[in-house]
Amino acid sequence: MQLETIKARVLDRSIQWYNRAHLIYLYHSVRAAQPLPRKWTMRDTSKALGISLGSVHNYLRLQEALEANPELKKLSFRKALGKK
């Protein structure tokens, strides 16, 4: 999937949180793997996707948790993050 396609899908409000987490993870991973003059950071992903740094952090964290426990998909975004 191309980066522009991923970016457009991340901004689509109709997708589930776990799909958005996967897309943000893909975008961040692809950009971080590219040879750049400096290391690609979560802040760079935040700016490129137009979402907050905190959101990028949360989605990347959730993607890691989903890989270990796919059952998290059954929870709401807030509950999956461990918030009430």
Buried (B, 14 or more C-beta within 10 A) or exposed (E): EEEEEBBEBBEEEEBEBBBBBBBBBBBBEBBBEEEEEEEBBBEBBBEBBEBEBEBBBBBBBBBEBBEEEEEBEEBEBEEBBEEE
